[in-house]
């Protein structure tokens, strides 16, 4: 299904305050239908504290999405700002091109300590798309250095989102995000995802892994560079893997000499209750891409974490990874990331997610009793409710019905009642929830108190004929 991108939470008629007018005239918002704001206010957020944010009118909202799956330690952590200020006094910036500085070195060592297996080498970027782009380039050059220059294809999953650069779009499996920029770089191949709710009846749970092997053989193993997978797939609504899925993919990648990339831009830094999603599902990839929660979004940062095997050819004599990003490993961002990890350790945020995950799921399971909720799926603090027109048949909504349901009603109504979450249809219509990792039963009760009535009212608005 082609995606219909974000609209405005239509909560109030347009006002002509200075900020509103300046925003309409000059600010180009991301993945946003700018025309939605012609007659409605732009939601302008001015303050954050803990699990909550406030708009310019003083209205409070529960941030049920951690901004965009990234404010993992919560809003208002002044100690992260203090770490940035302290680093600025010592060294505000120097690049990692040829040079190193203490914070990047310390952070690389800490990330390597926390990462699974032999993933010991860290290449920093400014964010998630850059991390994925870097991993795809690294995989191709790795094969070239080993005498296999024909390996350029990447296998990803349908409906998966892997970033916005042209290289990332090659892997991204969402038609509506890809089509405006076609033709894309050659090499993108897509296979079945792990949406078990929509899987054909009787299908082997490990079929999506076996299809990866079939696709490698179809393309020709000598042409395949990498397989890229999220531990829990975001787009489509938090698809979790069946038992043994990643172990089978690891076997397949080893059999054919293909680089296995775990895209953890969302799934790392506690989102699934572990430092990395690979640890939750007990597999060791060749590369991990990460971003977002590494600094709890207090400073832009991403990284590729490489195994010793992948790094080895680049460490010989005059060889190098011919790629770089000016702000990768930025000393201020690195200082913030180190302090963020310290907060995680001191407050055991990973353990907190594991402790309260059953409570979060229990709340969502209660919502599953509503006739509009077809499926509840996810892990840690990363969950989705799939919305259906007919629960018995799993009938979804038409394009027009989904448009009216998600953007005509749900997005605005949830926001109006004080809950920020994601109503999306990059796949079938879903509500996604990913609160800060400091959230607990009190916040889960608030989510239920808003979602329950709004979803019930949404059901009443549907034409059930």
C-alpha positions in Angstrom: 0.0 0.0 0.0 1.3 3.4 -0.9 1.9 5.6 2.1 -0.1 8.8 2.9 2.3 11.0 4.8 1.8 13.0 7.9 -0.9 15.6 8.3 -1.4 18.2 10.9 -3.2 17.5 14.2 -6.2 19.7 13.3 -7.1 20.9 16.8 -7.8 24.7 16.3 -8.4 27.2 13.6 -5.3 29.0 12.3 -4.1 31.8 14.6 -1.9 34.7 13.5 0.6 34.9 16.3 4.1 35.8 15.3 5.4 32.3 15.7 2.5 30.8 13.7 3.0 33.3 10.9 6.8 32.9 10.8 6.4 29.1 10.8 3.9 29.2 7.9 6.1 31.5 5.9 9.5 29.9 6.5 9.6 26.5 8.2 9.5 23.5 5.9 8.5 20.6 8.1 9.6 17.0 7.5 7.2 14.4 6.1 4.4 16.9 6.5 1.6 18.0 4.3 2.3 21.7 4.6 -1.1 22.6 3.1 -2.7 21.1 6.2 -1.7 24.2 8.1 -3.5 26.7 5.9 -6.6 26.7 8.0 -5.2 25.1 11.2 -2.7 25.9 13.9 0.8 24.5 13.6 1.4 22.5 16.9 4.3 24.5 18.4 5.9 22.7 21.5 7.9 24.9 23.8 8.7 22.8 26.9 9.4 19.2 28.0 9.7 17.5 31.3 9.8 13.8 32.0 7.1 12.1 29.8 5.3 15.3 29.0 5.6 18.3 26.6 3.7 21.6 26.6 2.6 23.8 23.6 2.7 27.5 23.3 -0.7 27.8 24.9 0.4 25.9 28.0 -1.5 22.7 27.2 0.2 19.5 28.4 0.6 16.3 26.3 1.8 12.9 27.2 4.6 12.2 24.7 3.6 8.6 23.8 6.1 8.5 20.9 9.3 9.9 22.7 9.2 12.6 20.0 10.1 10.1 17.3 11.2 7.0 19.2 14.2 8.8 20.5 13.8 10.8 23.8 14.5 7.6 25.6 15.7 9.1 28.9 12.8 11.6 29.0 12.5 15.3 28.6 14.2 18.0 30.7 17.4 16.1 31.6 19.5 19.2 32.5 22.5 17.0 33.1 22.7 16.2 29.4 22.8 20.0 28.7 25.4 20.4 31.4 27.6 17.7 29.7 27.2 19.6 26.4 28.2 22.9 28.0 31.2 21.4 29.7 32.5 19.9 26.5 31.9 23.2 24.7 34.3 24.9 27.1 37.0 22.3 26.4 36.6 21.6 22.6 33.4 22.6 20.9 34.3 20.9 17.6 36.9 19.0 15.7 36.3 16.5 13.0 37.1 12.8 13.0 38.6 13.1 9.6 42.2 12.1 10.3 41.9 13.5 13.9 40.5 12.1 17.1 39.4 13.6 20.4 38.8 12.2 23.8 35.0 12.0 23.9 34.7 10.2 20.5 37.4 7.7 21.7 35.7 7.1 25.0 32.2 6.8 23.4 33.5 4.3 20.8 35.1 2.2 23.5 31.9 2.3 25.6 29.6 1.4 22.7 31.9 -1.5 21.8 31.8 -2.7 25.4 28.0 -2.7 25.3 27.5 -4.1 21.8 27.1 -7.9 21.3 29.8 -10.3 20.1 32.9 -8.9 18.4 31.3 -5.6 17.2 34.2 -3.5 18.3 34.7 -0.7 15.8 32.5 2.4 15.7 32.0 4.8 12.8 30.0 7.8 13.9 27.5 9.7 11.9 25.0 12.6 12.4 21.9 10.5 12.5 20.0 7.3 11.4 19.8 7.7 7.6 23.5 8.5 7.5 24.2 5.4 9.6 22.3 3.2 7.2 23.8 4.9 4.2 27.3 4.3 5.7 26.5 0.7 6.5 25.4 0.0 2.9 28.5 1.7 1.5 30.7 -0.2 4.0 29.3 -3.5 3.0 29.9 -2.9 -0.7 33.5 -1.7 -0.1 34.1 -4.7 2.3 33.3 -7.1 -0.5 35.5 -5.2 -3.0 38.5 -5.3 -0.8 38.0 -9.0 -0.6 37.9 -9.4 -4.3 34.2 -9.7 -4.8 33.4 -6.4 -6.5 30.1 -7.8 -8.0 28.3 -7.7 -4.7 26.1 -4.6 -4.7 22.6 -5.8 -4.0 20.8 -5.4 -0.6 17.9 -7.5 0.6 15.4 -5.8 2.8 11.8 -6.4 3.8 8.6 -5.1 2.4 7.1 -2.1 4.2 10.4 -1.5 6.0 11.7 2.0 6.5 15.5 2.4 6.4 16.0 6.1 5.9 15.7 8.9 3.4 18.9 9.2 1.4 18.9 7.7 -2.1 21.0 4.7 -0.9 18.6 4.2 2.0 15.6 4.4 -0.2 17.0 1.6 -2.2 16.5 -0.6 0.9 13.3 1.1 2.1 10.2 -1.0 1.2 7.5 1.7 1.1 6.3 2.6 -2.3 5.1 6.1 -1.5 8.4 7.1 -0.1 10.4 5.6 -2.9 8.4 6.6 -6.0 9.0 10.4 -5.9 12.8 9.8 -6.4 12.9 7.0 -8.9 14.9 5.7 -10.6 16.8 4.8 -7.5 20.3 3.3 -7.3 20.3 -0.3 -8.5 20.3 -3.2 -6.1 17.3 -3.0 -3.8 15.5 -6.3 -3.3 12.6 -7.0 -1.0 11.2 -10.0 0.7 8.3 -10.9 3.1 8.3 -9.2 6.5 7.3 -10.8 9.8 3.7 -9.5 10.0 2.3 -12.7 11.4 -1.2 -11.1 11.8 -1.4 -10.9 8.0 0.5 -14.1 7.1 -1.4 -16.7 5.1 -3.0 -19.3 7.3 -0.7 -22.3 7.9 2.4 -20.5 6.7 5.6 -21.7 8.4 6.6 -19.0 10.9 10.2 -19.1 9.5 9.1 -18.7 5.9 10.2 -15.0 5.8 13.7 -16.1 6.7 13.7 -18.9 4.1 12.5 -16.4 1.5 15.7 -14.5 2.1 17.7 -17.5 1.1 15.6 -18.0 -2.0 16.1 -14.3 -3.0 19.8 -14.6 -2.6 19.9 -17.7 -4.8 17.6 -16.0 -7.3 19.7 -12.8 -7.5 22.9 -14.8 -7.5 24.9 -14.9 -4.3 27.9 -13.3 -6.0 25.8 -10.2 -6.5 24.4 -9.8 -3.0 26.2 -7.5 -0.6 24.0 -7.3 2.5 20.7 -8.2 4.3 19.3 -5.3 6.4 16.6 -6.0 9.0 15.2 -4.2 12.1 14.9 -6.4 15.2 11.3 -5.1 15.4 10.2 -3.6 12.1 8.8 -0.1 12.6 6.8 0.7 9.5 3.7 -1.4 9.2 3.4 -1.4 13.0 6.0 -3.1 15.2 6.4 -6.5 13.5 8.2 -8.8 15.9 10.2 -11.9 14.7 9.1 -15.5 15.3 11.4 -17.6 17.4 14.5 -18.7 15.5 14.0 -16.1 12.7 17.3 -14.1 13.3 19.3 -17.3 14.0 18.2 -18.7 10.6 19.0 -15.4 8.9 22.4 -15.5 10.5 23.0 -19.0 9.1 21.9 -17.9 5.6 24.2 -14.9 5.6 27.1 -17.0 6.7 26.4 -19.6 4.1 26.4 -17.1 1.2 29.0 -14.6 2.6 26.5 -11.8 2.9 26.8 -9.0 5.4 24.1 -9.1 8.0 23.0 -5.6 9.1 20.8 -5.0 12.2 19.1 -1.7 11.7 18.7 -0.4 15.2 18.1 3.3 14.7 15.0 2.7 16.9 15.5 -0.7 18.5 18.7 0.1 20.4 19.3 2.1 23.7 16.6 0.5 25.8 13.6 0.7 23.4 13.3 -3.1 23.6 14.7 -3.4 27.1 18.3 -4.0 26.1 21.2 -1.9 24.9 20.6 -3.4 21.4 17.7 -5.3 19.9 20.1 -8.0 18.7 20.7 -8.8 22.4 16.9 -9.3 23.0 16.6 -11.7 20.1 20.0 -13.4 20.7 21.9 -12.9 17.5 25.1 -11.2 16.5 25.0 -9.3 13.2 28.0 -8.0 11.3 26.9 -4.4 11.5 24.5 -2.5 13.7 23.2 0.9 12.7 22.1 3.1 15.5 21.0 6.7 16.3 18.1 8.4 18.1 18.4 7.1 21.7 22.2 7.1 21.8 21.9 10.7 23.0 18.2 10.5 23.9 18.0 13.0 21.0 19.6 15.8 23.1 22.1 16.1 20.3 22.2 14.6 16.8 24.2 11.5 16.5 24.3 8.1 14.9 26.8 5.3 14.3 27.7 2.1 12.5 29.1 -0.6 14.8 31.2 -3.1 12.9 32.4 -6.5 13.7 36.2 -7.3 13.7 35.6 -9.4 10.6 34.1 -6.4 8.7 36.7 -4.0 9.9 39.8 -6.1 9.3 40.2 -5.5 5.5 40.1 -1.7 6.2 42.9 -1.8 8.8 45.6 -3.1 6.4 48.4 -0.8 5.2 47.0 2.0 2.9 43.4 0.8 2.9 40.6 3.0 4.2 36.8 3.3 4.2 36.5 6.1 1.6 33.6 7.8 3.3 33.2 10.5 5.9 30.7 12.9 7.5 31.8 16.3 8.9 29.9 16.0 12.2 30.3 12.3 12.8 31.7 11.9 16.3 31.1 15.5 17.2 32.7 16.1 20.6 29.6 17.8 22.1 27.3 15.0 20.8 29.7 12.4 22.1 29.8 14.0 25.5 26.0 14.0 25.6 25.9 10.3 24.6 28.4 9.3 27.3 26.3 11.1 29.9 23.1 9.5 28.5 24.6 6.1 28.8 25.6 6.9 32.4 22.0 7.8 33.2 20.9 4.5 31.7 23.3 2.6 33.9 22.6 4.6 37.1 18.8 4.3 36.7 18.8 0.9 35.0 16.5 2.1 32.3 16.9 -1.2 30.4 15.7 -3.1 33.5 12.9 -0.7 34.0 11.6 -1.4 30.5 11.7 -5.1 31.1 10.0 -4.7 34.5 7.1 -2.7 33.2 6.7 -4.2 29.7 4.1 -6.6 31.0 2.0 -3.7 32.4 2.3 -1.9 29.1 1.2 -4.9 27.2 -1.7 -5.7 29.6 -3.1 -2.2 29.1 -2.9 -2.6 25.3 -4.5 -6.1 25.6 -7.5 -4.5 27.3 -7.8 -2.2 24.3 -7.8 -5.2 22.1 -11.3 -5.9 23.3 -12.5 -3.0 21.3 -14.1 -3.9 17.9 -11.8 -1.6 16.0 -8.5 -3.2 17.3 -7.5 -6.3 15.3 -4.0 -6.9 16.6 -1.6 -5.8 19.4 2.1 -6.4 18.7 5.4 -5.1 19.8 8.1 -5.5 22.4 9.7 -3.4 25.2 8.3 0.1 25.0 7.6 -0.2 21.2 4.0 -1.3 20.4 1.3 -1.0 17.8 -2.4 -1.5 17.6 -3.6 -2.5 14.1 -7.1 -1.1 13.3 -9.6 -3.1 11.3 -13.0 -2.7 9.9 -14.0 -6.3 10.6 -12.3 -8.1 13.4 -13.5 -11.6 12.4 -12.3 -11.3 8.8 -9.4 -8.9 9.5 -10.8 -6.6 6.8 -8.8 -3.4 6.7 -10.0 0.0 5.5 -10.0 1.4 2.0 -7.7 4.3 1.1 -10.4 6.8 1.6 -11.6 5.3 4.9 -8.1 5.2 6.3 -7.5 8.8 5.3 -10.7 9.9 7.1 -10.0 7.6 10.1 -6.4 8.5 10.7 -6.1 12.1 9.6 -9.7 13.2 9.6 -10.3 12.1 13.1 -7.8 10.1 15.2 -4.6 12.2 14.9 -6.4 15.4 15.8 -8.6 13.9 18.5 -5.8 12.1 20.3 -3.7 15.3 20.3 -6.7 17.4 21.5 -7.1 15.0 24.4 -3.5 15.3 25.4 -1.8 12.3 23.8 0.9 12.3 21.2 1.3 9.0 19.4 1.5 7.9 15.7 -1.6 7.2 13.6 0.0 5.8 10.5 -0.7 3.6 7.4 2.6 2.7 6.0 1.1 -0.7 5.6 -2.3 -1.2 7.3 -3.7 1.4 9.7 -2.0 1.4 13.1 -1.6 3.4 16.3 2.0 3.3 17.5 3.2 3.9 21.0 6.7 4.3 22.2 6.8 6.4 25.4 10.1 7.5 27.2 11.7 4.7 29.1 11.0 6.5 32.4 7.2 5.9 31.8 5.3 3.5 34.1 1.9 2.4 35.1 0.7 6.0 35.7 1.4 6.9 32.1 0.0 3.6 30.8 -3.3 4.5 32.6 -3.3 7.9 31.0 -2.8 6.4 27.5 -5.6 4.0 28.1 -7.9 6.8 29.4 -7.4 8.6 26.1 -7.1 5.8 23.6 -10.1 3.8 24.8 -12.8 6.4 24.3 -11.3 7.8 21.1 -11.0 4.4 19.5 -14.6 3.7 20.6 -15.8 6.9 19.1 -13.8 6.2 15.9 -15.6 2.9 15.6 -19.0 4.6 15.9 -18.0 6.9 13.0 -17.3 4.1 10.6 -19.7 3.0 8.0 -19.9 -0.7 8.7 -21.8 -1.7 5.6 
